[in-house]
């Protein structure tokens, strides 16, 4: 069995989750506390991947980032990035597709905190950013952990988006979900079963750990 798709999948999931933390936390904070009229529009855009077929998102990314498109050409010329059929493209597609799995849990966790936490921090002269990092997020650990785990697990299971934008290039864009599809197409069910069992085991252990940690954390809060 080729282990490269599994290694590539874990690499993609780790990198995507890390970048989603950087992008998702400020966005979730803004959505949790903003009164802007644009908030419903932003929430809709963030939530689209939850209901949109992954092939639709992958198709439009394929068109937008194609070298035959002006936008794709601009990215290639100015940043030296070719996002179609590349690992970088997989990362970008995974970020867009898994964004709601990071943003929504963190947003709910922050919105559920007492308003007095922020007010007390502001009275002490702390900025909004310091308040978010040192006051609000430490009190939203279950929500933050849920966002991290869901983003990681969701990225591991991606198929439609990564296939559309990355194709099926061994060692470059061929992740585990595509490898499973290839093995089934070749009637190699034993190998497909091994890939599937490994992914099932990884996601089960991650989710179980999350429930155990969050459950213990909530019990400590009650005490």
DAWO-V441644 format. One record per backbone hydrogen bond with DSSP energy under -0.5 kcal/mol. NH is the residue of the N-H (numbers start at 1). CO is the residue of the C=O. If there is no record, write none. Layout:
BEGIN
NH CO
NH CO
END
This chain:
BEGIN
3 1
7 3
8 4
9 5
10 6
11 7
12 8
13 9
14 10
15 11
16 12
17 13
18 14
19 15
20 16
21 17
22 18
23 19
24 20
25 21
26 22
27 23
28 24
29 25
30 26
31 27
32 28
33 29
34 30
39 36
42 38
43 39
44 40
45 41
46 42
47 43
48 44
50 47
51 47
51 48
52 48
56 53
57 53
58 54
59 55
60 56
61 57
62 58
63 59
64 60
65 61
66 63
69 66
72 64
73 69
74 70
75 71
76 72
77 73
78 74
79 75
80 75
80 76
81 75
83 81
85 165
86 83
90 86
91 87
92 88
93 89
94 90
95 91
96 92
97 93
98 94
99 95
101 98
102 98
102 99
103 99
104 100
106 102
107 103
108 104
109 105
110 106
111 107
112 108
113 110
117 114
118 114
119 115
120 116
121 117
122 118
123 119
124 120
125 122
126 121
131 127
132 128
133 129
134 130
135 131
136 131
137 132
139 135
139 136
140 137
141 138
144 140
145 141
146 142
147 143
148 144
149 145
150 146
151 147
152 148
153 149
154 150
155 151
156 152
157 153
158 155
163 159
164 160
165 161
166 162
167 162
167 163
170 168
172 169
173 169
174 169
175 173
176 5
179 175
180 176
181 177
182 178
183 179
184 180
185 181
186 182
187 184
188 183
189 187
192 188
193 189
194 190
195 191
196 192
197 193
198 194
199 195
200 196
201 197
202 198
203 199
204 200
205 201
206 202
207 203
208 204
209 205
210 206
211 207
212 208
213 209
214 210
215 211
216 212
217 213
218 214
219 215
220 216
221 217
222 218
223 219
END
